[in-house]
């Protein structure tokens, strides 16, 4: 039976993908592309086995798989969540039309589970998807980033919010902005989605952005 390939060391200090060269610190993608986020972590390599598992979550409603992945991430990367215990977990949003057709956002489901396991606060409303985009899997790295331009927005937050939040005025609108965000997603391939989310978050005053993903592209 095929098995999941858990990320081993050495891994890229920026995106967390597994590296083949022992002396390398960064993967070729992170060396040649601008990364606005601080760094990220991932659990497994995005190979054929992982693709099948992620498809089962998205299209066959196998959300119990997310229980396994969340527990594995929390156990393997406990130090990361302890280091960033004041951060807010923010799932990468899906467009409302896709949310209606699928019935759930797998990144949101993962974020809630991670919040429960690590004690970090979760905010599913901070980041929204404002534009329906073409499927990323059909596009190259540069096309993916262009495809996601203006696809995300930060929404106004009110009430009592957990974590370190600061009020900022952005284009005449008062926003409550967390100091540190950990983006949560199911799959990281070229990094275009995480990069796009990071840029909009930093534009409104978020100081540091990290990410956690179940899957990431293979060894380089």
C-alpha positions in Angstrom: 0.0 0.0 0.0 1.3 3.4 -1.0 2.3 5.6 2.0 2.3 9.3 2.7 5.8 10.9 2.4 6.4 13.0 5.4 8.7 16.0 4.9 12.2 15.2 6.1 15.3 17.4 6.9 16.9 19.3 5.3 14.1 21.5 4.3 13.9 24.9 2.7 14.2 27.6 5.4 11.5 29.7 3.6 8.8 27.4 2.3 9.6 24.2 4.2 9.9 21.9 1.1 12.2 18.9 1.4 15.7 19.4 -0.1 17.9 16.8 -1.6 21.2 18.7 -1.3 22.4 18.5 2.3 24.2 21.9 2.2 21.3 23.8 0.5 19.3 26.2 2.7 16.7 27.3 0.2 14.9 25.6 -2.7 15.3 27.0 -6.2 11.8 28.5 -6.2 12.5 30.6 -3.0 15.9 31.6 -4.4 14.4 33.1 -7.5 11.0 34.4 -6.4 10.2 37.1 -4.0 8.6 35.8 -0.8 6.8 38.3 1.4 6.0 35.8 4.2 8.5 35.0 6.9 8.5 31.2 6.5 6.2 28.2 6.5 5.9 24.5 7.5 4.3 21.6 5.7 3.6 18.0 6.7 3.8 15.8 3.6 5.0 15.9 0.0 2.4 16.6 -2.6 2.7 13.4 -4.6 0.1 11.0 -6.1 -0.8 9.6 -2.7 -1.3 13.0 -1.2 -3.3 14.2 -4.3 -5.7 11.3 -3.9 -6.1 12.1 -0.2 -6.7 15.8 -0.8 -9.2 15.1 -3.5 -11.1 12.8 -1.1 -11.4 15.6 1.4 -12.6 18.2 -1.2 -14.8 16.1 -3.4 -15.9 13.1 -1.3 -16.4 15.0 2.0 -13.8 12.9 3.8 -13.3 15.6 6.5 -12.1 13.0 9.0 -8.8 13.0 7.1 -8.3 16.5 8.4 -8.5 15.2 12.0 -5.4 13.0 11.2 -3.5 15.8 9.4 -4.2 18.4 12.1 -3.1 16.0 14.9 0.1 15.1 12.9 0.9 18.8 12.3 0.3 19.8 15.9 2.5 16.9 17.2 5.3 17.3 14.7 5.5 21.1 14.8 4.5 21.8 18.4 7.5 24.1 18.7 6.3 26.3 15.9 2.9 26.9 17.5 4.5 27.5 20.9 6.9 30.0 19.3 3.9 31.8 17.7 1.3 31.3 20.4 0.1 35.0 20.1 -0.5 34.6 16.4 -4.0 34.2 14.8 -4.7 31.2 12.5 -6.3 32.5 9.3 -7.5 30.0 6.7 -7.0 30.8 3.0 -10.6 31.6 1.9 -12.5 30.1 -1.0 -14.9 32.1 -3.1 -18.5 32.1 -1.8 -19.7 30.3 -5.0 -17.2 27.5 -4.4 -18.1 27.3 -0.7 -21.8 26.9 -1.6 -21.1 24.1 -4.1 -18.6 22.2 -1.8 -20.3 23.0 1.5 -17.1 23.7 3.4 -13.7 25.3 3.2 -11.1 22.6 3.9 -8.5 25.2 5.0 -11.1 26.6 7.5 -11.8 23.1 8.8 -8.1 22.5 9.2 -7.6 25.8 11.0 -10.4 25.1 13.5 -8.8 21.7 14.3 -5.4 23.2 14.7 -6.7 25.9 16.9 -8.4 23.3 19.2 -5.1 21.3 19.4 -2.6 24.2 19.8 -4.6 26.8 21.7 -4.1 29.5 19.0 -7.1 31.7 18.1 -8.8 31.2 14.8 -10.3 33.9 12.6 -12.1 32.7 9.5 -13.6 36.1 8.7 -10.4 38.3 8.5 -9.5 37.3 4.9 -12.1 36.9 2.2 -12.0 35.9 -1.4 -13.5 38.7 -3.6 -13.1 37.2 -7.1 -13.6 33.8 -8.5 -10.4 32.7 -10.2 -9.4 30.1 -12.8 -8.2 26.8 -11.3 -4.6 27.2 -10.2 -3.6 23.7 -11.2 -3.9 24.7 -14.9 -1.5 27.6 -14.7 2.2 28.2 -14.5 3.9 30.0 -11.5 3.7 33.5 -13.0 0.2 33.0 -14.3 -0.9 31.8 -10.9 0.2 35.0 -9.2 -1.5 37.1 -11.9 -4.6 35.0 -11.6 -4.8 35.8 -7.9 -4.3 39.6 -8.2 -7.1 41.4 -6.4 -8.6 38.1 -5.4 -8.4 38.6 -1.6 -9.4 41.4 0.8 -9.3 42.0 4.5 -12.6 42.7 6.3 -13.3 44.9 9.3 -13.3 43.1 12.6 -15.2 44.1 15.7 -15.9 42.9 19.3 -13.4 41.2 21.6 -10.7 39.5 19.6 -8.2 37.1 21.0 -4.5 37.6 20.5 -2.5 40.8 19.8 -4.6 43.1 17.6 -4.1 46.7 16.7 -6.6 49.3 15.3 -5.4 50.8 12.0 -7.0 53.2 9.6 -6.7 51.9 6.0 -8.1 54.1 3.3 -10.4 55.8 5.8 -11.7 52.5 7.3 -10.8 51.5 10.8 -9.6 47.9 10.9 -8.6 45.7 13.8 -5.5 43.9 12.5 -3.5 41.1 14.3 0.2 41.6 14.6 1.0 38.1 13.5 -0.9 35.7 11.2 -0.4 32.1 10.5 -2.1 31.3 7.2 -3.6 27.8 6.9 -4.0 25.9 3.6 -4.2 22.4 2.4 -1.8 22.5 -0.5 1.3 24.7 -1.3 2.7 24.3 -4.8 4.3 27.4 -6.2 3.4 29.6 -3.2 1.3 32.0 -5.3 -1.8 31.8 -3.0 0.2 32.2 0.2 2.1 35.1 -1.4 -1.0 36.9 -2.5 -2.6 36.5 0.9 0.5 37.7 2.6 0.8 40.8 0.5 -2.8 42.0 1.2 -2.3 41.3 5.0 0.9 43.3 5.1 -0.6 46.1 3.2 -3.1 46.7 6.0 -0.5 46.4 8.7 0.0 42.8 9.7 3.7 42.7 10.8 4.5 39.0 10.3 2.9 36.3 8.2 3.8 32.6 8.4 2.0 29.6 6.9 1.2 26.0 7.6 0.1 23.5 4.9 -0.7 19.9 4.8 1.1 19.3 1.5 3.9 20.9 -0.4 5.7 20.3 -3.7 8.2 17.5 -3.9 11.9 17.4 -3.2 14.2 19.7 -5.2 
